[in-house]
């Protein structure tokens, strides 16, 4: 199945389904210590992790990403799972390193607005994100996303940039899948309100019982 919004996300860190198959084939070799396979996996996953970390730690994203990849490389032999599982596993490691960094720095996250970031589809609401990206341009779109509360921004990044489903994103964040869907939907609704154009968000997901 083609990832929704493939045209808008191509080249921005989201791995599409055809690439998923190739990377899934490479992952066992990377886990076994094959350096070529590891480089392929790194090149596929690093851009998305870096964008996610930028939301969390701003200008320090490169340093934190380096720490995360050191741990990923060290622990990769112990990983068991498919490509989707690897995306979630590596995102969890990256997030832990980001939280460690923020604790050491004793400061709150300061989202940067780099040139090469992404606005993308949020939970069955591709039209809104694509309009933001295409109509405002990447810098302005990122400024809007960076202005969201952190839980909403993380939900957007994990769902859209790293391509995780709500359950996997919830594991990274230590939240229920429903809470991730709620955060992503609220982020979408806020973007729709702030976007200076004719945006009609999709109906809210079923949120009964989710706070």
C-alpha positions in Angstrom: 0.0 0.0 0.0 1.3 3.5 -0.9 1.8 5.8 2.1 -0.8 8.5 2.1 0.6 11.8 0.8 3.7 10.1 -0.8 4.1 13.0 -3.1 4.4 15.6 -0.4 6.6 13.4 1.8 9.0 12.1 -0.7 12.6 12.9 0.2 11.6 14.3 3.6 12.5 11.3 5.7 9.4 9.1 5.3 10.2 5.7 4.0 7.6 4.5 1.5 6.3 1.0 1.1 8.6 -0.1 -1.7 11.6 0.9 0.3 10.2 -0.9 3.3 10.6 -4.2 1.6 14.2 -3.5 0.6 15.1 -2.3 4.1 13.4 -5.3 5.7 15.7 -7.5 3.7 18.7 -5.5 4.8 17.9 -5.4 8.5 18.9 -9.0 9.4 22.3 -8.5 7.8 22.8 -5.2 9.7 21.9 -6.9 12.9 24.5 -9.6 12.2 27.2 -6.9 11.8 27.3 -6.3 8.0 28.6 -2.8 7.7 27.2 -2.2 4.2 23.7 -3.2 5.4 24.1 -1.0 8.4 25.0 2.0 6.3 21.9 1.5 4.2 19.7 1.2 7.3 21.3 4.3 8.8 20.8 6.4 5.6 17.2 5.4 5.5 16.4 6.1 9.1 18.7 9.0 10.1 16.9 11.9 8.4 13.6 11.1 10.1 15.2 10.6 13.5 17.1 13.9 13.1 13.9 15.8 12.3 12.1 14.2 15.3 15.0 15.1 17.6 15.0 18.7 16.3 11.5 19.1 17.6 12.7 17.8 21.0 16.1 19.5 21.4 16.4 22.1 18.7 19.9 22.9 17.6 21.4 20.1 19.6 19.7 17.5 17.4 22.9 16.4 15.6 24.7 15.8 18.8 21.9 13.8 20.3 21.4 11.8 17.1 25.1 10.8 17.3 24.6 9.5 20.8 21.5 7.7 19.7 23.2 6.0 16.8 26.1 5.0 19.0 23.7 3.1 21.2 21.7 1.7 18.2 25.0 0.4 16.6 26.0 -1.1 19.9 22.7 -2.8 20.7 21.6 -3.7 17.2 22.7 -7.3 17.5 20.1 -7.7 20.3 17.3 -6.3 18.2 14.6 -8.7 17.0 11.8 -7.6 14.8 10.9 -6.2 11.3 11.4 -2.8 9.8 8.4 -1.3 11.5 9.7 -2.6 14.8 13.1 -1.1 14.1 11.7 2.3 13.4 9.9 2.3 16.8 12.9 0.8 18.6 15.3 3.4 17.2 12.8 6.2 17.9 12.6 5.1 21.5 16.4 5.2 21.9 16.6 8.6 20.3 13.9 9.9 22.6 15.6 8.6 25.7 18.9 10.3 24.6 16.9 13.5 24.0 15.3 13.4 27.5 18.8 12.7 29.0 20.2 15.7 27.2 17.4 18.0 28.3 17.8 16.8 31.9 21.6 17.5 31.7 21.0 20.9 30.2 18.2 21.7 32.7 16.2 23.5 30.2 12.9 23.1 28.4 12.8 21.9 24.7 13.4 24.8 22.3 12.1 23.7 18.8 14.3 25.0 16.1 13.0 25.9 12.6 15.5 24.3 10.2 15.2 24.7 6.5 14.9 21.0 5.9 11.9 19.9 8.1 8.5 18.6 7.2 4.7 19.1 7.7 2.9 15.9 6.9 -0.3 13.9 7.1 -1.8 13.7 10.6 -4.1 10.8 11.3 -6.3 10.6 8.2 -5.9 14.3 7.7 -3.5 14.5 4.8 -5.2 17.4 3.0 -4.5 19.9 5.9 -0.8 19.1 6.2 -0.2 19.1 2.5 -1.9 22.5 2.2 0.3 23.8 4.9 3.4 22.5 3.4 2.6 23.4 -0.2 1.0 26.8 0.4 3.1 28.2 3.2 6.4 26.6 2.3 8.5 24.4 4.5 9.9 27.1 6.9 6.5 28.5 7.7 4.9 25.1 8.0 7.6 24.0 10.5 7.1 27.2 12.4 3.4 26.2 12.8 4.3 22.7 13.9 7.0 23.9 16.3 4.4 26.1 18.0 2.2 23.1 19.0 2.4 21.7 22.5 5.2 19.1 22.7 2.9 16.1 23.0 1.1 17.2 19.8 4.3 17.9 18.0 5.8 14.6 19.0 2.6 12.8 17.8 2.8 14.5 14.5 6.5 13.7 14.0 6.2 10.0 15.1 3.2 9.4 13.0 4.1 11.3 9.9 7.9 11.6 9.7 8.9 8.3 11.3 5.9 6.5 9.9 4.8 4.8 13.1 1.2 3.7 13.7 -0.5 4.9 16.8 0.3 1.8 18.8 4.0 2.0 18.0 4.1 5.7 18.6 2.4 5.1 22.0 5.1 2.7 23.0 7.8 5.3 22.2 6.0 8.0 24.3 4.8 5.7 27.0 1.1 6.5 26.2 -1.9 4.6 24.9 -2.6 4.6 21.2 -5.8 6.5 21.8 -3.9 9.3 23.5 -1.5 9.5 20.6 -4.4 9.8 18.1 -6.0 12.5 20.3 -2.7 14.5 20.4 -2.3 14.2 16.7 -5.9 15.2 16.0 -5.6 18.2 18.3 -2.4 19.2 16.6 -4.2 19.0 13.2 -7.1 21.0 14.5 -4.8 23.7 15.7 -2.9 23.8 12.4 -6.2 24.1 10.6 -7.2 27.1 12.8 -3.9 28.8 12.2 -3.5 28.0 8.6 -4.5 31.1 6.5 -6.4 29.1 3.9 -9.5 27.0 3.2 -8.7 24.0 5.3 -11.3 21.4 6.4 -10.0 18.9 8.8 -11.2 15.3 8.8 -13.8 14.4 11.5 -12.2 13.6 14.9 -11.2 10.0 15.5 -13.3 8.0 17.9 -12.1 9.2 21.3 -14.6 7.9 23.7 -12.9 7.1 27.0 -9.6 8.7 25.9 -8.4 11.8 27.8 
